[in-house]
Amino acid sequence: MLVDVHAHLTDPRVMGRLGTVMSSATAAGVWRVVTCGIGPEDSRAVLRLVNGQVRASLGIAPYDLRGYEEVLELIERNPGSVDAVGEVGLDLYRGSRETLEEQVRAFKEFIRLARSLDKPIVVHSRNAGKLAIEVLMQEGAERVVMHAYDGDVSAARRGAERGFRFSIPPRIAESDQKKSLVRRLPLEALLLETDSPWLGPSRSSINEPKNVWFSVEWIARIKSVSPQRVVEVTYRNALETFGWTD
Ligand SMILES: [Zn+2]
C-alpha cells in the first residue's frame, strides 16, 4: 500500500537494474511509483515505462526549459498514459533570478494544462517554495504535490489549507527543515516520495523506491503514530491526489 509519488526511474543509475529495483520495491510493499520526466526526451522515456505499477508524470526541469512546448504536447497527446503533470515549477538554486520571469510563465502554462486535463501537478520548487505556492494559488490549482519542498513552513501550511500535499523523501533523516515540515503539517497533507536516485537517506546512497520506508518511519516517529497509520493515511492521500481507485 506504499506509493512513491516522485522518482526518476529513467535515470541510468536505476534504469540499468530496473527489474531488481522494482522487485525489491514490490517486496517492500510499494504499490505504485510515479516516475517523473525532467525534459522532452526524458518524458518520452517515462512514457515507455508505464505499466500497472509504474505511472507517468511528464515535465521539465525549471532551470532548463528548452523544449518545454514539446512536453506540453506530449501530455496533451497521451492523456490516457499520463497520471500527472510534472515535475515542473521554479528553481532559484540552479536557475538564475534573470530566468525567473520565463520560469513563472512556463509554470503557469503547465498548471493550466493540468487543470484543463484534470490531472494533478507535481511541483519542484527549489529555493522558491513560497513563490511556487503563491503561483499555484493564483492559478487555482487544486491537486498539487509539492515535492521535496525546501521552503517556508508557514507558506506550506497555507498550501495545505487549500489541499496541496507535500511529499517527504528519505533525506528527511538529515534535514531539520523537513522534520519541522512534517511536525507542522497534518498527516492528511503528506505523501511519500524517494526522488530516486536522489535524496536517499544519506548523501552517498543511490536511492530507490523501496526506501519510502525511511520516510514512513520518520513521519511515524515525529507524529507519534504507528508506521501502519502513516502507510494507511498516505495511501489514501495518494489515491485522492492522483484520482486513483484501489
Ligand atoms: Zn525529482
py3Dmol code that shows the C-alpha trace and the ligand (Angstrom):
import py3Dmol

protein = """\
ATOM      1  CA  MET A   1       0.000   0.000   0.000  1.00  0.00           C
ATOM      2  CA  LEU A   2       3.010   2.297  -0.284  1.00  0.00           C
ATOM      3  CA  VAL A   3       3.128   4.871  -3.036  1.00  0.00           C
ATOM      4  CA  ASP A   4       6.330   6.569  -4.133  1.00  0.00           C
ATOM      5  CA  VAL A   5       4.852   9.701  -5.715  1.00  0.00           C
ATOM      6  CA  HIS A   6       8.110  11.013  -7.133  1.00  0.00           C
ATOM      7  CA  ALA A   7      11.021   9.052  -8.604  1.00  0.00           C
ATOM      8  CA  HIS A   8      13.235   9.112 -11.694  1.00  0.00           C
ATOM      9  CA  LEU A   9      13.315   5.521 -12.899  1.00  0.00           C
ATOM     10  CA  THR A  10      14.748   6.651 -16.245  1.00  0.00           C
ATOM     11  CA  ASP A  11      17.988   7.724 -14.570  1.00  0.00           C
ATOM     12  CA  PRO A  12      20.769   5.354 -15.727  1.00  0.00           C
ATOM     13  CA  ARG A  13      21.639   4.519 -12.117  1.00  0.00           C
ATOM     14  CA  VAL A  14      18.146   2.996 -11.699  1.00  0.00           C
ATOM     15  CA  MET A  15      17.241   2.090 -15.277  1.00  0.00           C
ATOM     16  CA  GLY A  16      20.266  -0.191 -15.610  1.00  0.00           C
ATOM     17  CA  ARG A  17      18.840  -2.529 -12.966  1.00  0.00           C
ATOM     18  CA  LEU A  18      15.153  -1.662 -13.141  1.00  0.00           C
ATOM     19  CA  GLY A  19      13.994  -5.291 -12.789  1.00  0.00           C
ATOM     20  CA  THR A  20      15.782  -5.698  -9.456  1.00  0.00           C
ATOM     21  CA  VAL A  21      14.757  -2.232  -8.262  1.00  0.00           C
ATOM     22  CA  MET A  22      11.075  -2.908  -8.971  1.00  0.00           C
ATOM     23  CA  SER A  23      11.063  -6.389  -7.467  1.00  0.00           C
ATOM     24  CA  SER A  24      12.641  -5.051  -4.252  1.00  0.00           C
ATOM     25  CA  ALA A  25      10.036  -2.288  -4.277  1.00  0.00           C
ATOM     26  CA  THR A  26       7.238  -4.854  -4.610  1.00  0.00           C
ATOM     27  CA  ALA A  27       8.763  -6.972  -1.827  1.00  0.00           C
ATOM     28  CA  ALA A  28       8.840  -3.838   0.373  1.00  0.00           C
ATOM     29  CA  GLY A  29       5.102  -3.262  -0.232  1.00  0.00           C
ATOM     30  CA  VAL A  30       5.340  -0.490  -2.835  1.00  0.00           C
ATOM     31  CA  TRP A  31       2.116  -0.489  -4.843  1.00  0.00           C
ATOM     32  CA  ARG A  32       2.870   2.313  -7.291  1.00  0.00           C
ATOM     33  CA  VAL A  33       5.760   4.524  -8.328  1.00  0.00           C
ATOM     34  CA  VAL A  34       5.194   7.787 -10.162  1.00  0.00           C
ATOM     35  CA  THR A  35       8.207   8.357 -12.375  1.00  0.00           C
ATOM     36  CA  CYS A  36       8.684  11.987 -13.360  1.00  0.00           C
ATOM     37  CA  GLY A  37      10.137  13.360 -16.584  1.00  0.00           C
ATOM     38  CA  ILE A  38      12.568  16.268 -16.487  1.00  0.00           C
ATOM     39  CA  GLY A  39      12.624  17.207 -20.177  1.00  0.00           C
ATOM     40  CA  PRO A  40      11.203  16.230 -23.598  1.00  0.00           C
ATOM     41  CA  GLU A  41      13.474  13.258 -24.187  1.00  0.00           C
ATOM     42  CA  ASP A  42      13.196  12.023 -20.613  1.00  0.00           C
ATOM     43  CA  SER A  43       9.404  12.386 -20.718  1.00  0.00           C
ATOM     44  CA  ARG A  44       9.289  10.149 -23.790  1.00  0.00           C
ATOM     45  CA  ALA A  45      11.400   7.594 -21.900  1.00  0.00           C
ATOM     46  CA  VAL A  46       8.980   7.842 -18.948  1.00  0.00           C
ATOM     47  CA  LEU A  47       6.027   7.016 -21.232  1.00  0.00           C
ATOM     48  CA  ARG A  48       7.777   3.825 -22.340  1.00  0.00           C
ATOM     49  CA  LEU A  49       7.899   2.568 -18.725  1.00  0.00           C
ATOM     50  CA  VAL A  50       4.183   2.846 -17.937  1.00  0.00           C
ATOM     51  CA  ASN A  51       2.521  -0.275 -16.553  1.00  0.00           C
ATOM     52  CA  GLY A  52       0.241  -1.116 -13.634  1.00  0.00           C
ATOM     53  CA  GLN A  53       2.916  -0.301 -11.078  1.00  0.00           C
ATOM     54  CA  VAL A  54       4.937   2.412 -12.835  1.00  0.00           C
ATOM     55  CA  ARG A  55       2.906   5.543 -13.558  1.00  0.00           C
ATOM     56  CA  ALA A  56       3.928   8.508 -15.653  1.00  0.00           C
ATOM     57  CA  SER A  57       4.223  12.193 -14.859  1.00  0.00           C
ATOM     58  CA  LEU A  58       5.665  14.339 -17.647  1.00  0.00           C
ATOM     59  CA  GLY A  59       7.542  17.544 -17.028  1.00  0.00           C
ATOM     60  CA  ILE A  60      10.710  19.569 -17.379  1.00  0.00           C
ATOM     61  CA  ALA A  61      13.399  20.961 -15.087  1.00  0.00           C
ATOM     62  CA  PRO A  62      12.608  24.653 -14.485  1.00  0.00           C
ATOM     63  CA  TYR A  63      16.288  25.603 -14.842  1.00  0.00           C
ATOM     64  CA  ASP A  64      16.446  24.182 -18.389  1.00  0.00           C
ATOM     65  CA  LEU A  65      13.215  24.877 -20.235  1.00  0.00           C
ATOM     66  CA  ARG A  66      14.490  24.027 -23.718  1.00  0.00           C
ATOM     67  CA  GLY A  67      11.754  22.051 -25.439  1.00  0.00           C
ATOM     68  CA  TYR A  68       9.037  22.700 -22.871  1.00  0.00           C
ATOM     69  CA  GLU A  69       6.401  23.178 -25.599  1.00  0.00           C
ATOM     70  CA  GLU A  70       7.166  19.645 -26.713  1.00  0.00           C
ATOM     71  CA  VAL A  71       6.450  18.379 -23.192  1.00  0.00           C
ATOM     72  CA  LEU A  72       3.107  20.225 -23.150  1.00  0.00           C
ATOM     73  CA  GLU A  73       2.284  18.493 -26.449  1.00  0.00           C
ATOM     74  CA  LEU A  74       3.337  15.055 -25.203  1.00  0.00           C
ATOM     75  CA  ILE A  75       0.976  15.424 -22.245  1.00  0.00           C
ATOM     76  CA  GLU A  76      -1.885  16.575 -24.453  1.00  0.00           C
ATOM     77  CA  ARG A  77      -1.360  13.699 -26.878  1.00  0.00           C
ATOM     78  CA  ASN A  78      -1.169  10.971 -24.206  1.00  0.00           C
ATOM     79  CA  PRO A  79      -3.896  11.749 -21.670  1.00  0.00           C
ATOM     80  CA  GLY A  80      -4.588   8.050 -21.037  1.00  0.00           C
ATOM     81  CA  SER A  81      -0.966   7.184 -20.157  1.00  0.00           C
ATOM     82  CA  VAL A  82      -0.152  10.295 -18.139  1.00  0.00           C
ATOM     83  CA  ASP A  83      -1.237  10.342 -14.484  1.00  0.00           C
ATOM     84  CA  ALA A  84       0.176  13.768 -13.628  1.00  0.00           C
ATOM     85  CA  VAL A  85       1.919  16.857 -14.946  1.00  0.00           C
ATOM     86  CA  GLY A  86       5.434  17.408 -13.598  1.00  0.00           C
ATOM     87  CA  GLU A  87       7.886  17.820 -12.343  1.00  0.00           C
ATOM     88  CA  VAL A  88       7.514  21.450 -13.258  1.00  0.00           C
ATOM     89  CA  GLY A  89       7.936  24.545 -11.160  1.00  0.00           C
ATOM     90  CA  LEU A  90      10.541  27.077 -10.126  1.00  0.00           C
ATOM     91  CA  ASP A  91      14.212  26.794  -9.226  1.00  0.00           C
ATOM     92  CA  LEU A  92      16.349  29.636  -7.933  1.00  0.00           C
ATOM     93  CA  TYR A  93      19.143  27.329  -6.853  1.00  0.00           C
ATOM     94  CA  ARG A  94      20.259  26.107 -10.262  1.00  0.00           C
ATOM     95  CA  GLY A  95      18.300  28.693 -12.245  1.00  0.00           C
ATOM     96  CA  SER A  96      19.230  32.383 -12.049  1.00  0.00           C
ATOM     97  CA  ARG A  97      16.980  35.283 -10.958  1.00  0.00           C
ATOM     98  CA  GLU A  98      17.101  36.572 -14.560  1.00  0.00           C
ATOM     99  CA  THR A  99      15.268  33.487 -15.771  1.00  0.00           C
ATOM    100  CA  LEU A 100      12.537  33.733 -13.139  1.00  0.00           C
ATOM    101  CA  GLU A 101      10.013  35.504 -15.352  1.00  0.00           C
ATOM    102  CA  GLU A 102      10.361  32.812 -18.003  1.00  0.00           C
ATOM    103  CA  GLN A 103      10.145  30.075 -15.352  1.00  0.00           C
ATOM    104  CA  VAL A 104       6.910  31.524 -13.955  1.00  0.00           C
ATOM    105  CA  ARG A 105       5.418  31.830 -17.441  1.00  0.00           C
ATOM    106  CA  ALA A 106       6.139  28.179 -18.303  1.00  0.00           C
ATOM    107  CA  PHE A 107       4.997  27.007 -14.859  1.00  0.00           C
ATOM    108  CA  LYS A 108       1.631  28.734 -15.405  1.00  0.00           C
ATOM    109  CA  GLU A 109       1.211  27.018 -18.777  1.00  0.00           C
ATOM    110  CA  PHE A 110       1.719  23.630 -17.135  1.00  0.00           C
ATOM    111  CA  ILE A 111      -0.685  24.468 -14.297  1.00  0.00           C
ATOM    112  CA  ARG A 112      -3.347  25.482 -16.823  1.00  0.00           C
ATOM    113  CA  LEU A 113      -2.839  22.322 -18.843  1.00  0.00           C
ATOM    114  CA  ALA A 114      -3.067  20.172 -15.691  1.00  0.00           C
ATOM    115  CA  ARG A 115      -6.317  21.914 -14.748  1.00  0.00           C
ATOM    116  CA  SER A 116      -7.814  21.572 -18.209  1.00  0.00           C
ATOM    117  CA  LEU A 117      -6.996  17.828 -18.308  1.00  0.00           C
ATOM    118  CA  ASP A 118      -7.997  17.375 -14.659  1.00  0.00           C
ATOM    119  CA  LYS A 119      -4.592  15.962 -13.698  1.00  0.00           C
ATOM    120  CA  PRO A 120      -2.606  16.629 -10.550  1.00  0.00           C
ATOM    121  CA  ILE A 121       0.585  18.655 -10.768  1.00  0.00           C
ATOM    122  CA  VAL A 122       3.944  17.592  -9.278  1.00  0.00           C
ATOM    123  CA  VAL A 123       5.945  20.650  -8.300  1.00  0.00           C
ATOM    124  CA  HIS A 124       9.680  21.235  -7.983  1.00  0.00           C
ATOM    125  CA  SER A 125      10.351  24.440  -6.035  1.00  0.00           C
ATOM    126  CA  ARG A 126      13.989  24.602  -5.015  1.00  0.00           C
ATOM    127  CA  ASN A 127      14.752  27.863  -3.168  1.00  0.00           C
ATOM    128  CA  ALA A 128      11.400  29.128  -4.466  1.00  0.00           C
ATOM    129  CA  GLY A 129       8.830  27.298  -2.348  1.00  0.00           C
ATOM    130  CA  LYS A 130       6.801  30.247  -1.165  1.00  0.00           C
ATOM    131  CA  LEU A 131       6.599  31.779  -4.641  1.00  0.00           C
ATOM    132  CA  ALA A 132       5.611  28.435  -6.187  1.00  0.00           C
ATOM    133  CA  ILE A 133       2.748  28.138  -3.693  1.00  0.00           C
ATOM    134  CA  GLU A 134       1.614  31.687  -4.483  1.00  0.00           C
ATOM    135  CA  VAL A 135       1.603  30.996  -8.243  1.00  0.00           C
ATOM    136  CA  LEU A 136      -0.347  27.743  -7.719  1.00  0.00           C
ATOM    137  CA  MET A 137      -2.934  29.559  -5.619  1.00  0.00           C
ATOM    138  CA  GLN A 138      -3.299  32.382  -8.149  1.00  0.00           C
ATOM    139  CA  GLU A 139      -3.877  29.830 -10.884  1.00  0.00           C
ATOM    140  CA  GLY A 140      -6.458  27.954  -8.827  1.00  0.00           C
ATOM    141  CA  ALA A 141      -4.521  24.653  -8.751  1.00  0.00           C
ATOM    142  CA  GLU A 142      -6.179  22.065  -6.534  1.00  0.00           C
ATOM    143  CA  ARG A 143      -4.483  18.681  -6.779  1.00  0.00           C
ATOM    144  CA  VAL A 144      -0.894  19.517  -6.007  1.00  0.00           C
ATOM    145  CA  VAL A 145       2.159  17.503  -4.948  1.00  0.00           C
ATOM    146  CA  MET A 146       4.893  19.758  -3.584  1.00  0.00           C
ATOM    147  CA  HIS A 147       7.939  17.515  -3.988  1.00  0.00           C
ATOM    148  CA  ALA A 148      10.944  17.847  -1.641  1.00  0.00           C
ATOM    149  CA  TYR A 149       9.640  21.232  -0.539  1.00  0.00           C
ATOM    150  CA  ASP A 150      12.508  23.204   0.997  1.00  0.00           C
ATOM    151  CA  GLY A 151      10.675  26.480   1.688  1.00  0.00           C
ATOM    152  CA  ASP A 152       8.953  28.344   4.411  1.00  0.00           C
ATOM    153  CA  VAL A 153       6.733  26.185   6.619  1.00  0.00           C
ATOM    154  CA  SER A 154       4.002  28.846   7.068  1.00  0.00           C
ATOM    155  CA  ALA A 155       3.594  29.085   3.292  1.00  0.00           C
ATOM    156  CA  ALA A 156       3.348  25.279   3.241  1.00  0.00           C
ATOM    157  CA  ARG A 157       0.568  25.438   5.823  1.00  0.00           C
ATOM    158  CA  ARG A 158      -1.357  27.902   3.665  1.00  0.00           C
ATOM    159  CA  GLY A 159      -0.960  25.492   0.738  1.00  0.00           C
ATOM    160  CA  ALA A 160      -2.110  22.566   2.870  1.00  0.00           C
ATOM    161  CA  GLU A 161      -5.263  24.507   3.782  1.00  0.00           C
ATOM    162  CA  ARG A 162      -6.031  24.558   0.036  1.00  0.00           C
ATOM    163  CA  GLY A 163      -5.499  20.811  -0.171  1.00  0.00           C
ATOM    164  CA  PHE A 164      -1.917  20.850  -1.506  1.00  0.00           C
ATOM    165  CA  ARG A 165       0.144  17.874  -0.374  1.00  0.00           C
ATOM    166  CA  PHE A 166       3.825  17.592   0.454  1.00  0.00           C
ATOM    167  CA  SER A 167       5.850  14.504  -0.414  1.00  0.00           C
ATOM    168  CA  ILE A 168       8.559  13.596   2.064  1.00  0.00           C
ATOM    169  CA  PRO A 169      11.816  11.979   0.848  1.00  0.00           C
ATOM    170  CA  PRO A 170      14.133   9.676   2.860  1.00  0.00           C
ATOM    171  CA  ARG A 171      16.601  12.574   3.091  1.00  0.00           C
ATOM    172  CA  ILE A 172      14.380  13.815   5.938  1.00  0.00           C
ATOM    173  CA  ALA A 173      16.910  11.845   8.024  1.00  0.00           C
ATOM    174  CA  GLU A 174      19.380  14.691   7.520  1.00  0.00           C
ATOM    175  CA  SER A 175      17.047  17.689   7.236  1.00  0.00           C
ATOM    176  CA  ASP A 176      15.701  19.774  10.126  1.00  0.00           C
ATOM    177  CA  GLN A 177      13.537  21.726   7.686  1.00  0.00           C
ATOM    178  CA  LYS A 178      11.785  18.504   6.515  1.00  0.00           C
ATOM    179  CA  LYS A 179      11.328  17.378  10.110  1.00  0.00           C
ATOM    180  CA  SER A 180       9.688  20.668  11.020  1.00  0.00           C
ATOM    181  CA  LEU A 181       7.534  20.485   7.874  1.00  0.00           C
ATOM    182  CA  VAL A 182       6.250  17.069   8.989  1.00  0.00           C
ATOM    183  CA  ARG A 183       5.712  18.311  12.538  1.00  0.00           C
ATOM    184  CA  ARG A 184       3.653  21.310  11.427  1.00  0.00           C
ATOM    185  CA  LEU A 185       1.542  19.777   8.655  1.00  0.00           C
ATOM    186  CA  PRO A 186      -1.314  17.354   9.275  1.00  0.00           C
ATOM    187  CA  LEU A 187      -0.782  13.731   8.224  1.00  0.00           C
ATOM    188  CA  GLU A 188      -3.602  14.302   5.706  1.00  0.00           C
ATOM    189  CA  ALA A 189      -1.276  16.706   3.830  1.00  0.00           C
ATOM    190  CA  LEU A 190       1.645  14.278   3.493  1.00  0.00           C
ATOM    191  CA  LEU A 191       2.736  11.866   0.772  1.00  0.00           C
ATOM    192  CA  LEU A 192       5.785   9.617   0.383  1.00  0.00           C
ATOM    193  CA  GLU A 193       8.474  10.029  -2.231  1.00  0.00           C
ATOM    194  CA  THR A 194      12.044   8.951  -2.890  1.00  0.00           C
ATOM    195  CA  ASP A 195      13.169  11.193  -5.787  1.00  0.00           C
ATOM    196  CA  SER A 196      15.289   8.144  -6.734  1.00  0.00           C
ATOM    197  CA  PRO A 197      18.191   8.088  -7.419  1.00  0.00           C
ATOM    198  CA  TRP A 198      18.481  11.361  -5.463  1.00  0.00           C
ATOM    199  CA  LEU A 199      17.517  12.224  -1.879  1.00  0.00           C
ATOM    200  CA  GLY A 200      18.319   8.850  -0.303  1.00  0.00           C
ATOM    201  CA  PRO A 201      18.665   8.510   3.457  1.00  0.00           C
ATOM    202  CA  SER A 202      22.293   9.633   3.181  1.00  0.00           C
ATOM    203  CA  ARG A 203      24.111  11.720   0.621  1.00  0.00           C
ATOM    204  CA  SER A 204      26.192   8.826  -0.644  1.00  0.00           C
ATOM    205  CA  SER A 205      23.275   6.428  -1.220  1.00  0.00           C
ATOM    206  CA  ILE A 206      21.745   5.721  -4.622  1.00  0.00           C
ATOM    207  CA  ASN A 207      18.089   5.940  -3.748  1.00  0.00           C
ATOM    208  CA  GLU A 208      15.346   3.576  -4.918  1.00  0.00           C
ATOM    209  CA  PRO A 209      11.585   3.259  -4.330  1.00  0.00           C
ATOM    210  CA  LYS A 210      11.819   0.626  -1.550  1.00  0.00           C
ATOM    211  CA  ASN A 211      13.338   3.413   0.595  1.00  0.00           C
ATOM    212  CA  VAL A 212       9.953   5.117   1.066  1.00  0.00           C
ATOM    213  CA  TRP A 213      10.081   3.120   4.306  1.00  0.00           C
ATOM    214  CA  PHE A 214      12.613   5.588   5.684  1.00  0.00           C
ATOM    215  CA  SER A 215      10.085   8.374   5.156  1.00  0.00           C
ATOM    216  CA  VAL A 216       7.338   6.280   6.777  1.00  0.00           C
ATOM    217  CA  GLU A 217       9.476   5.667   9.849  1.00  0.00           C
ATOM    218  CA  TRP A 218      10.498   9.284  10.262  1.00  0.00           C
ATOM    219  CA  ILE A 219       6.942  10.552   9.858  1.00  0.00           C
ATOM    220  CA  ALA A 220       5.691   7.971  12.383  1.00  0.00           C
ATOM    221  CA  ARG A 221       8.354   8.983  14.903  1.00  0.00           C
ATOM    222  CA  ILE A 222       7.698  12.729  14.525  1.00  0.00           C
ATOM    223  CA  LYS A 223       3.901  12.362  14.612  1.00  0.00           C
ATOM    224  CA  SER A 224       3.969   9.720  17.397  1.00  0.00           C
ATOM    225  CA  VAL A 225       1.775   7.357  15.389  1.00  0.00           C
ATOM    226  CA  SER A 226       2.403   3.811  14.167  1.00  0.00           C
ATOM    227  CA  PRO A 227       4.135   3.255  10.807  1.00  0.00           C
ATOM    228  CA  GLN A 228       0.966   1.386   9.762  1.00  0.00           C
ATOM    229  CA  ARG A 229      -1.088   4.529  10.336  1.00  0.00           C
ATOM    230  CA  VAL A 230       1.333   6.568   8.185  1.00  0.00           C
ATOM    231  CA  VAL A 231       1.075   3.958   5.423  1.00  0.00           C
ATOM    232  CA  GLU A 232      -2.740   3.982   5.520  1.00  0.00           C
ATOM    233  CA  VAL A 233      -3.179   7.733   5.557  1.00  0.00           C
ATOM    234  CA  THR A 234      -0.549   8.483   2.899  1.00  0.00           C
ATOM    235  CA  TYR A 235      -2.074   5.757   0.709  1.00  0.00           C
ATOM    236  CA  ARG A 236      -5.499   7.383   0.913  1.00  0.00           C
ATOM    237  CA  ASN A 237      -3.909  10.777   0.298  1.00  0.00           C
ATOM    238  CA  ALA A 238      -2.212   9.438  -2.845  1.00  0.00           C
ATOM    239  CA  LEU A 239      -5.466   7.913  -4.138  1.00  0.00           C
ATOM    240  CA  GLU A 240      -7.205  11.242  -3.701  1.00  0.00           C
ATOM    241  CA  THR A 241      -4.449  13.400  -5.205  1.00  0.00           C
ATOM    242  CA  PHE A 242      -3.941  11.169  -8.268  1.00  0.00           C
ATOM    243  CA  GLY A 243      -7.609  10.289  -8.678  1.00  0.00           C
ATOM    244  CA  TRP A 244      -6.872   6.556  -8.450  1.00  0.00           C
ATOM    245  CA  THR A 245      -9.197   3.845  -7.204  1.00  0.00           C
ATOM    246  CA  ASP A 246      -7.730   0.847  -5.404  1.00  0.00           C
TER     247      ASP A 246
END
"""
ligand_1 = """\
1
ZN
Zn 12.715 14.935 -8.937
"""
view = py3Dmol.view(width=600, height=400)
view.addModel(protein, "pdb")
view.setStyle({"model": 0}, {"cartoon": {"style": "trace"}})
view.addModel(ligand_1, "xyz")
view.setStyle({"model": 1}, {"stick": {}})
view.zoomTo()
view.show()
